[in-house]
């Protein structure tokens, strides 16, 4: 066992142990407060709903722990267990020339990985989500989605992988810079194309019907100077009872999408407040900032890969006997989460600050009390825990804990005189 092998295994164990410890803290913290609704929510959420959220959180945590351990086992099987070496031998026997053989290897890896992780997702969907009344998926719909996802992956990933492998082969020592430029362009293309060409393959999007809700939203958009390519309602209820709303697309292709389940939960004023929060993200440039951070981190990743791909120990220490471009890409994708998990709390810290800024913008441009009531409804309807463990929340949560977020909204209302 080389020092590189030991380093990867050590970090993998640390990442897994950290996740299990934080999960243990979260489960203990949530269940110990199961029998009392927090004072902040005592008048709006009843005890059975609070207990349902606690039990739902505990069940999801248990499955996440299994998923983490299974992911660790798969990492070992693919690397030191010889899985990638075996797969390379199988795909090489096809005799495809040049980059085609590397593309076949990576597509096979992605599809096998997806199938190996499938049991966890099936249990989550048809056991946990169904038990707590959220799942709306049928077996036929689930299978259809999976087939579409795999076909899309093959269709979209193949030309990208071929181009990356070609750059690695012929673009010289700076291939990683050209590769990063290619990846950045591809990512922007996907952000633009997703709402128009990809999302409709899985869901129906209907224009928001005329009425008081649409009038409120259009008035808000005019006040905020925001232009979009339309207001749409998505049939989220086909798959889940969870509700949500989001922006998608870039430039003139931006769309505002509401889940049909959300519109059933909220009244017009609450829907307007939720949208005002989302507009706050655009007003403060959060979307652009996050995109820039992603581009910078991906540049660093490509530069690191450019160096690792030239090091023989990078391959031999992880079960690959013959270095290759497709092996370098695959190994890098496999092991990077092991080392980058420490960035999770930092990224989530920035995300929570963004949420506070968006909430303040919503208070300034809509009804703060309506935003609070909409959040309370969504906490209850989505069975979100109201009592997260502080350390778990600081590490994992991209949104502020419910009590802290409500308190912050009330402070914003006081400052604004609302």
N, C-alpha and C positions, 0 to 999 in steps of 0.2 A: 504494500500500500504506500503510495507516494504522499509527500507532504500536501500536494494539491488535493488529492483524494481526501485526506484527513480534514483539510480546511473546509471543503464543500460539505462533508458529512457533519462536521461540527456545527457549521452555520445552519444546516438543515435541521439538526436536532434543537438548536437554540430557538430557531423560528417556530418550530412545532411546539416546543415546551412553553414558549411565551404565549402562544395562542391558547394552549390548553389551560395555562394558569389564569389568564385573563378571562377565559370562558368560565372557569370555576368560580372566580370572584363575581362575575356578572350573575350567574345562576343563583349563587348563594344570596347575593344582595337582593335580587328581585324577589325570590321566593320568601325571604324573611320578612318582606314588606307586603306580602300578598293579601293579608287580611285587613288592610287599612288603606283607604284611598287618601293620597296626599292632600293636605289642607287646601292647596291651591285649586284642586279639582273636585273638592268634596261636594260642591253644589251642582256640578255639571256631569260627572261620571259616577255611575252607581258601582257598588261593590262587586256584583257579578261580572260586569264588564272589565273592571280592574283585575279581577282574578283570572279572567279569560286571557287578558294580555300577559299576565305573569306566566301562566301555563304555556301559552303559545311561545313566549320568549324562551322558556326553559326547554321546550321540545326542539326548537330550532337550534339552540346551542348544542344539545346532545348530538344532533345530526351533523352539525358543523364540525364537532370534534372528530366524529367518525370520518368525515370527509378529509380533514387535515391528516389523520393517520393514514388513510388510504392514499392520499396524495404523496406522503412521504414514502410509502411502500412503492408506489409507481416510479418515483424519482430514482430509488435504488435499483429497481428492476430495469429501468431503461438504461442506466449508466453502468454502475459496477456489476449489476446483474447480467449485463451483456445483451439487453434488449435491443439497443440501437445497432450494435454490431450484427446481431441476427437479422434485423430488418434490412440493413444495408446489403447483406448477402442475398436476401430474397429479392429485393428490388433490382440489384445489379444483374441478377440472372435474366432479367427481361431484355438486357442488351440494348437499352435505349441510348442513343448517342448524346454527348455533350450535356447541356443543362437539363435536358429532358429526364435523364435518369435521376438527377438531384431533385427535380420537381416531383417525380413519382415517389421518391423516398419521403419527402416532407409531407406530401398529401397523405400518404399511407400512415405516417406518424400521427398527423392531426386526427385522422378518422379513427384510428385505433384508440387514441387517447380519449376521444369523445365517447366512444362505445364503452370503454372501461370505466368512465365516470358516470355513465348513464344510470346505473342502479341507484346511486345517491339521489339524483335528480328525480327519478321516478318515485322514489319513496317520499321525497319532499312534496311532490305535487299531489300524488294520489293517496298519501297517508296523512301527513301533517296538515297540509293546506286543506284537504278534504275534511279532516276531523274537526277543524276549527271553522268550517263553513265558508272558506274562501275559494276553493277550487271549483272551476266551472268547466275544466277541460274534460273531453272524452278521450278514450284511448285512440280513436280514429284521428281526432284533431291533433293530439300529441304526436302521433306517428307521422302525420302529414307535415307538421312543423319541423320535425327532425329531418325528414327527407329533404325538405326545402333548404334547411340550413346547410346540410352536407353538400347539396348540389351547388348552392351559392358559394360556399367555401371553395369548392373545386373550381368553379367558373371565375371567381374574382381573384383567388390566391394564385392560380397557375401562372398568369402573365406577370404578376408582381414577383413571384419567386424566380421565374425564368430570368427576368431582367436583373434582379439582385445577383443571382448566381453568375450571369454573364459579366456584370461589372466586377465581381470578385475575381473572375478569371482573366479579364483582359484590360481592366482600367488602371492597373499599376498599384503602387502603394497608397494612393489617395482614393482607392475605390470606395472606402467607407464614407468619404465626404459626398461623393456622387450618389452613393446608396442612400445617405440621409436625405439628400435633395429629392431623390425619387420617392422615398417613403413619405416625406412631408407633402409632396404634391399629391400622392395617392390618398393620404389622410384627408386633405382638404377636398379632394374630389368626392370621397365617400360621404363627408359631412354635407356636401351640396346634394349628392345624389340620393342619400338615404330617404328623405321625406317623399321624394317624387317617384322613385323607382323600386326601392327595396321594401320600405314599410308597408306599402299597399299589397305586397305579396302575402302578408300575414294578417292584416287587419283592414277593415273597411273604414274609410274616412269620409264623413259627410259634412258639408258646410253647416255651421251653426245656424239653426233656424231663426227666422225673424221673430222678434219679441223683446220683452223688457230686458232680458239678460244680455242679448246681443247689443241693444241700444246702450246699456250701461258700459259694456266693454269697449264699444267704439268711441264713446265719449271719453273714457279713460285713455285710450290710445291717442286721441287728439290732444288731450291735456298734456300728455307726456311726450308728444312729438315722435311717436313710434310708428313705423310703417311695417306691415307684414304682408305676406302673400296669401293671407286668408285665415279665417277662424274655423277650426274643424273639430268635430266630435268623433272620437275613436271608439269602436265597439270593444272596449276592454272587458266588458262583462262576458264575452264569449269564453274567456280563459280564467278570469279571476274576479272576485268581488272587491279587490283592493282598488282604491281610487287615486287618481293622480292628474297632473297637468304639466305640460312641458313646452319649451320652445325647441325647434329643430331647424336645421338648415343654416345657410350663410347668405349674407347680402339680401338681394331682392327675393331670394327663395325661402326666407324665414317663414315658418308657420307657427301658429299657436294652436296647440292640440289639447283638448280636454277629454279625459276618459268619460264615457257615458255614466259610469258609476259615480264619478265625482259630482257631476251635474245633478244627480238624484239626491246626493247628500246635502248639497249647499243651496242656499237661496241666492238671489241675484246679487245682493250686497256682499255676501261672503265670497262668491265667485269673483266679483270685481276686486276684492281685497287680495285674494290669492294671486290673481293676475298681476296686480300692482307689485306684489313681492317679486314675481318673475321679471317684471320690467325693471325692477331695481337692480337686478344682476346686469342687465344691459346698460343701464344708466351709469353704473360704476365701472363698467368695462371688465366685469369678472370673466365673461366668456373669452374675451381676447387675452386676458392675463393668463387664464388657465391654458389656453392654446399655446401661448408663448412659452410657458413653463414646460409643457409637453414637448414642444419642439427643442428646447434647450436640453432637456433630459435625454431625449432620443438622440441628439447630436453626441452627447457624452457617451451614450450607449454604443453608437456606431463606432466612435473612436476607440473605445475599449475593445470592441469586437475586432476592429482592424488590427489591433496588436495581438490579441489572444489567438486569432486565426493563424498567426505565424509561429506559435509556440508548440512544439511537439508534445510537451507535458500536458497541455490543455486537453488533448485528445486521449493520450495513453492513460492519464489519471482517471478518466471517466469511461473507460471500457471500449474505446475506439482504437483499433490497431493501425488503421491507415487514414491519415488526415485527408479531409476533403472539404470543399466549400459548403456542401449541404450539411455535413456533420457539424461544422463550426456553427452555422446558423441554428441548427436544432439544439445543440448543447447549450448555446447561449440563451435561447428561449427557455430551456428547462431550468437552468440554474440561477438565472438572474433574480427571480422572486425570492430565492433563499437569502440573497444579500441585500435586496432593496426593501425588505419588509420593515427595516428600521426607518424608512422614509414615510411610512404610513401615518404616524402621529403628527409629523410636520405638515404633510399635505392636508390632513384633516383639520389641523389648527387654522390654516389659512381658509379652508372651506367654511368653518364655523364663523370666522370673522366676516366672510362674505355674506353669510346668511344674516348676521346681525345688521350689516349695512343695508341689505335688501329689505329687511323688516322695517328699518327706520324710514326707508324710501316709501314703503307701502303705507306707513302711518301718515306720512306727509301728503300722500296723494290719494288716499282712500280712507275708509273708516277703520281705525285701529281695533275697535271692539269687534267689528265684523271679522277681522283677520284672526283675532284670538278665538272667537267662537268657531270659525272654520277649522282652525288647527285642532281645537278640542274635539270637534266632530271627527276629523281625520284620525286623530290619536285613537279614539274609541272604535271607529269603524275598521281601522287597520290593525287593531289590537297591538298598538305600540306601547311598550312599557313606559310608565311614568316615573319609574324609580331605578334608573340605570346605575351601575357601579361607577363612581367617578373616574377610576383609573381605566376601566374598560372603555368608557365613553370617550375619554381623552385620546385613547389610542385608535379606536375603531369608528367613532361616529363623525360623519361629515356634517351633521346638523347639531345644533346645541340641544342638550337634554330638555325635555318638555318644561319642567318648572323654571329653569333658567331662561328659556326663550320667552315664556309668558311674562316673567318678571321684567325682562328687557323691553318687551313691547309696552308694558304698562309705564315704564320709565320714559320711553319715547313719547307716549301720549301726554304724560305730565309736562315734559319739556316743550312740547309743541302747543300746549294749551288745549289739547283735545280730550 
